[in-house]
Amino acid sequence: MERTQTMDPGEVLARVLSRPSHPAQIISATVVLLEQHGSTSPVTAGNLQTDLTAAEDAIVGTCPEAVRHTAAFRARSVLPPLADVSRGEYATLLRAAARELG
């Protein structure tokens, strides 16, 4: 019979805690998507929604519904208000929000 090597629980916990949370990953992925479309073009509610949805699908799309919903809710709860700013300026604000989420 083949034995499966198990990892030390402390090592597993350290690995998990060192990774950003799902909401922080969603925000970080949104930053990348926003900047891919040109950092000087304006950010709108429509293109922000599109990029957030794509980021959510990429980060938590295969997770259980409760995890997807909670992560998306937490990510969206830290979004800075939309103002007359460029995608690059908004991306800078989002980076700060992602750091706060951890």
Secondary structure, DSSP 8 states (H G I E B T S, - for coil): --------HHHHHHHHHHS--HHHHHHHHHHHHHHHT-TTSB--HHHHHHHHHHHHHHHHTTS-HHHHHHHHHHHHHT-----S-BHHHHHHHHHHHHHHH-
